């Protein structure tokens, strides 16, 4: 008798399915894996869901109380342990920030009970691995794999912690979702460039971006700066006012559908101190919108071909960022060339391509 092929079963574990870049990757991979007949369980620890996903949702955030004390955290860890034990997964893929060393040591060594893959989504690897390399190796050398997003990040992890099981798999882009949502009507009555990201911390450097924008030709050409994301905008509004561009810098907050704004933008600007592999660059290019970005660590240089689908700017040189913004507006030939090449340039990052790399890593052969 020929037995039917065993259905593979994967647990994807993240903080939430909303707002964050790693959350978006988790959601996109859930869609790909389920399309290949894999049983997917999405386990989240914060009760926030806005991204389209596929598979079963296990929301441990519903167990979280206001105090979030030791007893409540322990209750959620026990619930996670019981769920993993009851479901006998083939793989666990962890997309979370991992900064609490003792907690993460318990999770990696005692709670995760099958082949586990840990992902790292920032060049600031301390957000995912302890600074103490002995602890990092104790937590992560035994696992199936550690996935970095770009070669530069993989090299940093290996050099810093001497891990033996680090591989590179880039973030995927789900163009089907973007194509659908980017066609929704956007009614802003002015031209604009756009920046996207949370400004609860200074990594995106939107304050300095506003100054660069104010020093550019864009305000006099009535091209606004649109900023999408959450955070305290008071400081940024003050910077815009001090630089006399308060009428041209617009804050729209977090948008569940940023694609309709990306599609109509002249270009996307990325002014970060550092990144991992910013999804927003791929999303902009998928919307046929060129990118002006610092060549920061890490990610932009893996996605932007200078003067082909955007402009790569010397890292942290805001004068050159202003010059690049000017060039993208003034040099019409360059702009049209970059815009024409934008969508085709993301082919290596399509969900089907990156998803297959994940299947290859896990040695899952889909007939």
C-alpha positions as CSV (number, residue, x, y, z in Angstrom):
1,X,0.0,0.0,0.0
2,X,1.3,3.5,-0.9
3,X,0.9,5.9,2.0
4,X,-0.1,9.5,1.1
5,X,2.6,12.2,1.4
6,X,2.7,13.6,4.9
7,X,1.5,17.2,5.1
8,X,4.1,19.5,6.5
9,X,3.3,21.7,9.5
10,X,5.0,24.9,10.4
11,X,4.6,27.4,13.3
12,X,5.4,31.0,12.4
13,X,6.0,33.0,15.6
14,X,6.0,36.8,15.7
15,X,5.0,39.7,17.9
16,X,2.0,40.7,15.9
17,X,0.7,40.7,12.3
18,X,0.6,44.5,12.0
19,X,2.9,47.5,11.3
20,X,6.4,46.0,11.5
21,X,8.7,44.8,8.7
22,X,9.3,41.3,10.2
23,X,5.5,41.0,10.8
24,X,4.9,41.7,7.1
25,X,7.5,39.0,6.1
26,X,5.8,36.5,8.4
27,X,2.4,37.3,6.9
28,X,3.7,37.0,3.3
29,X,5.4,33.7,4.0
30,X,2.2,32.3,5.6
31,X,0.4,33.0,2.3
32,X,3.2,31.3,0.3
33,X,3.5,28.3,2.5
34,X,-0.2,27.6,2.6
35,X,-0.4,28.0,-1.2
36,X,2.0,25.0,-1.3
37,X,-0.2,22.8,0.9
38,X,1.7,23.4,4.1
39,X,-0.3,23.7,7.3
40,X,0.5,27.0,8.8
41,X,-0.1,28.2,12.4
42,X,0.6,31.9,13.0
43,X,1.4,32.5,16.7
44,X,1.5,36.1,17.9
45,X,2.1,37.6,21.4
46,X,0.6,41.0,20.8
47,X,-3.1,41.3,19.9
48,X,-2.6,43.3,16.7
49,X,-3.6,42.0,13.3
50,X,-3.9,44.1,10.1
51,X,-1.8,42.3,7.5
52,X,-3.4,39.7,5.2
53,X,-2.2,36.2,6.3
54,X,-3.0,32.6,5.6
55,X,-3.4,29.7,8.0
56,X,-4.6,29.4,11.6
57,X,-4.1,32.4,14.0
58,X,-3.1,31.7,17.6
59,X,-3.3,35.0,19.5
60,X,-1.5,34.7,22.8
61,X,-1.9,38.5,23.1
62,X,-5.4,37.8,24.3
63,X,-3.9,36.2,27.4
64,X,-1.9,39.4,28.2
65,X,-3.3,41.5,31.1
66,X,-2.5,45.2,32.0
67,X,0.2,44.4,34.5
68,X,2.1,42.0,32.2
69,X,3.8,40.7,35.3
70,X,6.0,37.6,35.8
71,X,3.0,35.4,36.5
72,X,1.2,36.6,33.4
73,X,4.3,36.2,31.2
74,X,4.8,32.7,32.7
75,X,1.2,31.9,31.8
76,X,1.8,32.8,28.2
77,X,5.0,30.8,28.0
78,X,3.3,27.7,29.4
79,X,0.4,28.2,26.9
80,X,3.0,28.4,24.1
81,X,4.8,25.3,25.3
82,X,1.6,23.3,25.5
83,X,0.5,24.4,22.0
84,X,3.8,23.5,20.4
85,X,3.9,20.1,22.2
86,X,0.3,19.3,21.2
87,X,0.8,20.1,17.5
88,X,4.1,18.4,16.7
89,X,5.4,20.9,14.2
90,X,8.0,20.1,11.6
91,X,9.5,23.6,11.9
92,X,9.3,26.7,14.0
93,X,10.3,30.0,12.4
94,X,10.7,32.8,14.9
95,X,10.4,36.4,13.6
96,X,10.4,38.3,17.0
97,X,12.8,40.8,18.5
98,X,14.7,38.8,21.2
99,X,16.3,41.2,23.7
100,X,15.4,39.5,27.1
101,X,18.3,37.1,27.5
102,X,16.9,34.9,30.3
103,X,13.5,34.6,28.7
104,X,15.0,33.8,25.3
105,X,17.3,31.2,26.7
106,X,14.3,29.4,28.2
107,X,12.4,29.7,24.9
108,X,15.2,28.5,22.6
109,X,16.4,25.7,24.8
110,X,13.3,24.5,26.7
111,X,10.1,25.5,24.9
112,X,10.9,25.2,21.2
113,X,10.8,21.5,20.7
114,X,11.5,20.9,17.0
115,X,13.7,22.2,14.2
116,X,13.8,25.9,14.7
117,X,14.8,28.8,12.5
118,X,15.6,32.2,14.0
119,X,15.4,35.3,11.8
120,X,17.4,38.6,12.2
121,X,15.7,41.7,10.7
122,X,18.1,44.5,11.6
123,X,21.7,45.4,11.2
124,X,21.5,46.1,15.0
125,X,21.9,42.4,15.7
126,X,21.8,43.1,19.5
127,X,18.0,43.3,19.1
128,X,18.1,39.6,18.3
129,X,21.2,38.2,19.9
130,X,23.0,38.8,23.3
131,X,26.2,40.8,23.1
132,X,27.8,38.0,25.0
133,X,28.9,35.6,22.2
134,X,29.0,32.6,24.6
135,X,25.3,33.1,25.4
136,X,24.5,33.7,21.7
137,X,26.1,30.4,20.8
138,X,24.4,28.7,23.6
139,X,21.0,30.0,22.4
140,X,21.4,29.7,18.6
141,X,24.2,27.4,17.5
142,X,22.1,24.3,18.1
143,X,19.1,25.5,16.0
144,X,18.4,24.4,12.5
145,X,19.4,27.8,11.0
146,X,19.7,31.5,11.7
147,X,18.4,33.6,8.7
148,X,19.9,37.0,7.9
149,X,18.4,39.2,5.2
150,X,21.6,40.3,3.3
151,X,25.1,39.1,3.0
152,X,26.4,42.1,5.0
153,X,24.2,41.1,8.0
154,X,25.3,37.5,7.7
155,X,28.9,38.5,7.8
156,X,28.4,40.6,10.8
157,X,26.7,37.8,12.8
158,X,29.4,35.3,11.9
159,X,32.2,37.7,12.7
160,X,30.7,38.8,16.0
161,X,29.4,35.5,17.4
162,X,31.1,32.8,15.3
163,X,27.8,31.0,14.6
164,X,28.1,28.1,12.2
165,X,24.5,28.0,10.9
166,X,23.8,31.4,9.4
167,X,22.3,31.8,5.9
168,X,21.0,34.7,3.9
169,X,17.4,34.8,2.6
170,X,16.0,38.2,1.6
171,X,12.6,39.6,2.4
172,X,9.9,38.6,0.0
173,X,7.5,41.0,-1.8
174,X,3.8,40.0,-2.4
175,X,3.0,41.9,-5.6
176,X,-0.5,40.5,-5.8
177,X,-1.5,42.4,-2.7
178,X,0.3,45.5,-3.7
179,X,-1.2,45.5,-7.2
180,X,-4.7,45.3,-5.8
181,X,-4.3,47.9,-3.1
182,X,-2.3,50.4,-5.1
183,X,-5.2,50.9,-7.4
184,X,-7.4,52.3,-4.6
185,X,-8.2,56.0,-5.2
186,X,-5.9,58.5,-3.6
187,X,-7.3,62.1,-3.5
188,X,-4.3,64.2,-2.4
189,X,-4.5,67.4,-4.6
190,X,-0.7,67.9,-4.9
191,X,2.5,66.3,-6.0
192,X,4.7,64.7,-3.4
193,X,7.6,62.6,-2.4
194,X,7.1,60.1,0.4
195,X,8.8,58.7,3.5
196,X,7.4,55.8,5.5
197,X,8.2,54.4,8.9
198,X,7.6,54.7,12.6
199,X,9.1,57.7,14.3
200,X,8.8,56.6,17.9
201,X,12.6,56.3,17.8
202,X,15.3,58.3,15.9
203,X,16.4,55.6,13.5
204,X,14.4,57.0,10.5
205,X,15.8,60.5,11.1
206,X,12.7,62.2,9.7
207,X,13.8,65.4,11.4
208,X,16.9,65.6,9.3
209,X,15.0,64.5,6.3
210,X,12.7,67.5,6.7
211,X,15.7,69.8,6.8
212,X,17.1,68.2,3.6
213,X,13.7,68.6,2.0
214,X,13.6,72.2,3.0
215,X,17.0,72.8,1.5
216,X,15.9,71.2,-1.8
217,X,14.1,72.7,-4.8
218,X,11.0,70.6,-4.0
219,X,9.1,73.2,-1.9
220,X,9.4,75.9,-4.6
221,X,8.2,73.4,-7.1
222,X,5.2,72.7,-4.9
223,X,6.2,69.1,-4.4
224,X,5.2,68.1,-0.9
225,X,6.8,65.7,1.6
226,X,4.4,63.1,2.8
227,X,5.3,61.1,6.0
228,X,3.4,58.0,6.8
229,X,3.9,56.3,10.2
230,X,3.2,56.6,13.9
231,X,5.0,58.5,16.6
232,X,5.1,61.9,18.4
233,X,4.9,64.4,15.5
234,X,5.3,67.5,17.6
235,X,9.0,67.6,17.2
236,X,8.8,67.0,13.5
237,X,6.2,69.7,13.0
238,X,8.4,72.1,14.9
239,X,11.3,71.3,12.6
240,X,9.1,71.9,9.5
241,X,8.0,75.2,11.0
242,X,11.6,76.3,11.8
243,X,12.5,75.6,8.2
244,X,9.5,77.3,6.8
245,X,8.0,74.2,5.1
246,X,5.2,73.5,7.5
247,X,2.7,74.0,4.6
248,X,4.5,71.3,2.6
249,X,5.2,68.6,5.1
250,X,2.2,66.4,5.6
251,X,1.7,63.7,8.3
252,X,-0.8,61.0,7.5
253,X,-0.1,58.6,10.4
254,X,0.0,54.9,10.0
255,X,-1.8,53.7,6.9
256,X,-3.0,50.1,6.4
257,X,-2.8,50.7,2.7
258,X,0.4,52.7,2.0
259,X,0.5,51.4,-1.6
260,X,-2.0,53.9,-3.0
261,X,0.2,56.7,-1.7
262,X,3.4,55.1,-3.0
263,X,2.0,54.6,-6.4
264,X,1.3,58.4,-6.8
265,X,4.5,59.6,-5.2
266,X,7.3,61.1,-7.3
267,X,9.8,59.0,-5.3
268,X,10.3,57.4,-1.9
269,X,13.0,58.8,0.4
270,X,14.8,56.7,3.0
271,X,17.1,58.6,5.4
272,X,17.7,55.9,8.1
273,X,20.7,55.5,10.3
274,X,20.5,51.8,9.7
275,X,18.1,49.2,8.5
276,X,17.8,45.4,8.0
277,X,16.3,45.1,4.6
278,X,13.6,47.7,4.5
279,X,10.4,46.3,2.9
280,X,9.3,49.8,1.9
281,X,12.0,50.0,-0.8
282,X,10.6,46.8,-2.5
283,X,7.0,48.1,-2.0
284,X,7.9,51.4,-3.6
285,X,9.6,49.8,-6.6
286,X,6.6,47.4,-7.0
287,X,4.4,50.5,-7.3
288,X,6.7,51.8,-10.1
289,X,8.1,54.5,-7.8
290,X,11.8,55.1,-7.8
291,X,13.8,55.4,-4.5
292,X,16.3,57.9,-3.1
293,X,18.1,56.3,-0.2
294,X,21.2,56.4,2.0
295,X,23.5,53.5,1.3
296,X,23.2,52.6,5.0
297,X,23.8,49.3,6.7
298,X,22.1,47.2,5.6
299,X,19.7,46.5,2.7
300,X,19.4,49.4,0.3
301,X,22.3,48.4,-1.8
302,X,20.8,45.0,-2.2
303,X,17.7,46.4,-3.8
304,X,18.7,49.7,-5.4
305,X,20.8,49.8,-8.6
306,X,22.2,53.4,-8.6
307,X,20.8,55.4,-11.4
308,X,18.8,52.4,-12.7
309,X,15.8,52.2,-10.3
310,X,16.8,55.0,-7.9
311,X,19.7,56.9,-6.4
312,X,22.0,55.5,-3.7
313,X,23.4,58.3,-1.6
314,X,26.6,58.4,0.5
315,X,25.6,57.1,3.9
316,X,24.5,59.9,6.3
317,X,25.5,62.7,3.9
318,X,22.4,64.9,4.1
319,X,23.8,67.5,1.7
320,X,24.1,64.7,-0.9
321,X,20.6,63.5,0.0
322,X,19.3,67.0,-0.8
323,X,21.2,66.9,-4.1
324,X,19.8,63.5,-5.0
325,X,16.2,64.7,-4.3
326,X,16.9,67.7,-6.6
327,X,18.3,65.5,-9.3
328,X,15.3,63.2,-9.2
329,X,13.0,66.2,-9.8
330,X,15.2,68.2,-12.3
331,X,16.7,65.4,-14.5
332,X,13.6,64.2,-16.3
333,X,15.5,61.7,-18.3
334,X,17.0,60.0,-15.2
335,X,13.6,60.0,-13.5
336,X,11.8,58.3,-16.3
337,X,14.6,55.8,-16.7
338,X,14.4,54.9,-13.0
339,X,10.6,54.8,-13.0
340,X,10.6,52.5,-16.1
341,X,13.0,50.0,-14.4
342,X,11.4,50.1,-11.0
343,X,9.0,47.2,-11.1
344,X,11.2,44.8,-13.1
345,X,14.1,45.3,-10.6
346,X,12.2,43.4,-7.8
347,X,12.0,40.1,-9.6
348,X,14.7,38.4,-7.4
349,X,12.6,39.3,-4.4
350,X,9.2,38.0,-5.5
351,X,7.3,35.9,-3.0
352,X,7.5,32.8,-5.2
353,X,11.3,33.1,-5.5
354,X,12.1,33.8,-1.9
355,X,9.5,31.3,-0.7
356,X,11.2,28.6,-2.7
357,X,14.5,29.5,-1.0
358,X,12.8,28.9,2.3
359,X,11.5,25.5,1.1
360,X,15.0,24.6,-0.1
361,X,16.4,25.6,3.3
362,X,13.9,23.3,5.1
363,X,14.4,20.6,2.4
364,X,10.7,20.6,1.8
365,X,10.0,19.2,-1.7
366,X,6.6,20.2,-3.0
367,X,5.4,18.0,-5.8
